[in-house]
Amino acid sequence: MLDPVRVEMYGAQMPVNQLATISVSDAKTIVITPFDKNSLAEIEKGIFHANLGLTPQNNGETVIISIPPMTEDRRKDLVKQAKAQAEDCKVSLRNCRKSGLDVIKGLKDDGLSEDLARDAEGEMQNITNGFGNRVDEILKSKEDEVMTV
């Protein structure tokens, strides 16, 4: 969650996990304990500038982030992101299938029989379909999980 947070420290933009220990005290609270207490204000600024929708609280020693309950809009955004990830996965599957079919075509040019080439292409398509269906199942499961209040 805090990967996009960059903190201006020592003249460079640094990830927050290089400046502090990040722990989770409960399911809705993140505690950031900096190695250098002087970096507390900079860590807070970095969290604000990352636009995560989180409000950090500084108690003088740590930065505490309370994660608010998800709204319906946020849930829909997460589902949209999951769909985009699933589509990227399917594109990767199709690219792998294309590479495999190119290999089969090369083997066919080198003397592989037409029947074996056709069988291999069919098997390649079945494998691609199977993994595509699995991606759809995982996406559906994740959608249900995210949209459940």
KOLKE-720759 format. One record per residue (C-alpha): residue number from 1; residue in three letters; x, y, z. Coordinates in nm, 4 decimals. Example, Ala and Ser with C-alpha at 12.3 -4.5 7.8 and 13.67 -1.06 7.14 Angstrom:
BEGIN
     i    aa       east      north         up
     1   ALA     1.2300    -0.4500     0.7800
     2   SER     1.3670    -0.1060     0.7140
This chain:
BEGIN
     i    aa       east      north         up
     1   MET     0.0000     0.0000     0.0000
     2   LEU     0.2833     0.2374     0.0797
     3   ASP     0.5008     0.1527    -0.2228
     4   PRO     0.4158     0.4763    -0.4082
     5   VAL     0.5161     0.6880    -0.1068
     6   ARG     0.8437     0.8727    -0.1671
     7   VAL     1.0048     1.0857     0.1009
     8   GLU     1.2486     1.3720     0.0401
     9   MET     1.5385     1.2806     0.2673
    10   TYR     1.9145     1.3272     0.2516
    11   GLY     1.8791     1.5137    -0.0781
    12   ALA     1.6997     1.2321    -0.2598
    13   GLN     1.3544     1.0802    -0.3028
    14   MET     1.3528     0.7589    -0.0985
    15   PRO     1.0871     0.4910    -0.0446
    16   VAL     0.9368     0.5045     0.3025
    17   ASN     1.0403     0.1444     0.3766
    18   GLN     1.4074     0.2520     0.3609
    19   LEU     1.3526     0.5202     0.6242
    20   ALA     1.1292     0.3403     0.8713
    21   THR     0.9905     0.0154     0.9992
    22   ILE     0.6359    -0.0459     0.8799
    23   SER     0.4127    -0.2670     1.0905
    24   VAL     0.0438    -0.3437     1.1199
    25   SER    -0.0997    -0.3234     1.4704
    26   ASP    -0.4465    -0.4407     1.3659
    27   ALA    -0.6440    -0.4888     1.0452
    28   LYS    -0.7123    -0.1175     1.0050
    29   THR    -0.3986     0.0486     1.1462
    30   ILE    -0.0501     0.0875     0.9952
    31   VAL     0.2307     0.2049     1.2229
    32   ILE     0.5438     0.3612     1.0711
    33   THR     0.8395     0.3923     1.3087
    34   PRO     1.1202     0.5978     1.1487
    35   PHE     1.4848     0.5151     1.2129
    36   ASP     1.5495     0.8894     1.2506
    37   LYS     1.2864     1.0842     1.4495
    38   ASN     1.3670     1.3954     1.2435
    39   SER     1.2097     1.2327     0.9385
    40   LEU     0.8576     1.2118     1.0883
    41   ALA     0.7335     1.5303     0.9221
    42   GLU     0.8829     1.4316     0.5860
    43   ILE     0.7197     1.0881     0.6015
    44   GLU     0.3836     1.2530     0.6745
    45   LYS     0.4314     1.4870     0.3775
    46   GLY     0.5236     1.1946     0.1536
    47   ILE     0.2055     1.0096     0.2482
    48   PHE    -0.0064     1.3191     0.1765
    49   HIS     0.1630     1.3766    -0.1616
    50   ALA     0.1134     1.0121    -0.2650
    51   ASN    -0.2663     1.0740    -0.2771
    52   LEU    -0.3540     0.7405    -0.1189
    53   GLY    -0.6631     0.8760     0.0517
    54   LEU    -0.5027     0.8118     0.3912
    55   THR    -0.4521     1.0610     0.6734
    56   PRO    -0.1372     1.0036     0.8788
    57   GLN    -0.1206     1.1030     1.2455
    58   ASN     0.2089     1.1879     1.4120
    59   ASN     0.2435     1.1153     1.7854
    60   GLY     0.6043     1.2342     1.8116
    61   GLU     0.7608     0.8904     1.7743
    62   THR     0.5582     0.7144     1.5060
    63   VAL     0.3244     0.7881     1.2199
    64   ILE    -0.0080     0.6095     1.2562
    65   ILE    -0.2367     0.5566     0.9589
    66   SER    -0.5956     0.4501     1.0230
    67   ILE    -0.7454     0.2902     0.7153
    68   PRO    -1.1056     0.4024     0.6663
    69   PRO    -1.3751     0.1537     0.5680
    70   MET    -1.4098     0.1172     0.1922
    71   THR    -1.6829     0.3111     0.0192
    72   GLU    -1.8862     0.1731    -0.2684
    73   ASP    -1.6965     0.3946    -0.5139
    74   ARG    -1.3621     0.2653    -0.3866
    75   ARG    -1.4861    -0.0930    -0.4200
    76   LYS    -1.5900    -0.0258    -0.7794
    77   ASP    -1.2476     0.1254    -0.8516
    78   LEU    -1.0774    -0.1841    -0.7117
    79   VAL    -1.2974    -0.4101    -0.9266
    80   LYS    -1.2077    -0.1987    -1.2296
    81   GLN    -0.8369    -0.2403    -1.1474
    82   ALA    -0.8828    -0.6156    -1.1083
    83   LYS    -1.0526    -0.6331    -1.4492
    84   ALA    -0.7631    -0.4424    -1.6054
    85   GLN    -0.5147    -0.6829    -1.4454
    86   ALA    -0.7144    -0.9807    -1.5724
    87   GLU    -0.7197    -0.8386    -1.9243
    88   ASP    -0.3424    -0.7847    -1.9112
    89   CYS    -0.3057    -1.1465    -1.8050
    90   LYS    -0.5189    -1.2644    -2.0971
    91   VAL    -0.3117    -1.0557    -2.3392
    92   SER     0.0018    -1.2231    -2.2013
    93   LEU    -0.1605    -1.5631    -2.2511
    94   ARG    -0.2428    -1.4800    -2.6117
    95   ASN     0.1144    -1.3618    -2.6700
    96   CYS     0.2464    -1.6905    -2.5306
    97   ARG     0.0072    -1.8823    -2.7554
    98   LYS     0.1309    -1.6857    -3.0561
    99   SER     0.4929    -1.7642    -2.9661
   100   GLY     0.4071    -2.1321    -2.9308
   101   LEU     0.2256    -2.1357    -3.2642
   102   ASP     0.5286    -1.9710    -3.4266
   103   VAL     0.7479    -2.2510    -3.2893
   104   ILE     0.5063    -2.5122    -3.4243
   105   LYS     0.5059    -2.3388    -3.7642
   106   GLY     0.8870    -2.3452    -3.7646
   107   LEU     0.8843    -2.7161    -3.6824
   108   LYS     0.6325    -2.7743    -3.9599
   109   ASP     0.8708    -2.6029    -4.2034
   110   ASP     1.1481    -2.8323    -4.0738
   111   GLY     0.9494    -3.1460    -4.1519
   112   LEU     0.6881    -3.1931    -3.8780
   113   SER     0.3834    -3.3668    -4.0219
   114   GLU     0.0623    -3.1703    -4.0790
   115   ASP    -0.1335    -3.3951    -3.8417
   116   LEU     0.1106    -3.3486    -3.5543
   117   ALA     0.1259    -2.9741    -3.6172
   118   ARG    -0.2561    -2.9481    -3.6159
   119   ASP    -0.2750    -3.1553    -3.2953
   120   ALA    -0.0109    -2.9368    -3.1294
   121   GLU    -0.1944    -2.6190    -3.2344
   122   GLY    -0.5190    -2.7590    -3.0943
   123   GLU    -0.3478    -2.8505    -2.7679
   124   MET    -0.1947    -2.5024    -2.7498
   125   GLN    -0.5425    -2.3506    -2.7942
   126   ASN    -0.6906    -2.5799    -2.5256
   127   ILE    -0.4188    -2.4831    -2.2794
   128   THR    -0.4726    -2.1126    -2.3545
   129   ASN    -0.8492    -2.1496    -2.3115
   130   GLY    -0.8027    -2.3346    -1.9829
   131   PHE    -0.5834    -2.0640    -1.8357
   132   GLY    -0.8123    -1.7912    -1.9726
   133   ASN    -1.1066    -1.9578    -1.7963
   134   ARG    -0.9018    -1.9800    -1.4770
   135   VAL    -0.8290    -1.6044    -1.4970
   136   ASP    -1.2045    -1.5414    -1.5367
   137   GLU    -1.2801    -1.7580    -1.2309
   138   ILE    -1.0227    -1.5777    -1.0182
   139   LEU    -1.1550    -1.2396    -1.1340
   140   LYS    -1.5137    -1.3360    -1.0496
   141   SER    -1.4054    -1.4583    -0.7061
   142   LYS    -1.2123    -1.1364    -0.6415
   143   GLU    -1.5060    -0.9205    -0.7580
   144   ASP    -1.7372    -1.1007    -0.5159
   145   GLU    -1.4862    -1.0642    -0.2350
   146   VAL    -1.4301    -0.6906    -0.2913
   147   MET    -1.7973    -0.6047    -0.3334
   148   THR    -1.8994    -0.7919    -0.0160
   149   VAL    -1.9574    -0.5431     0.2633
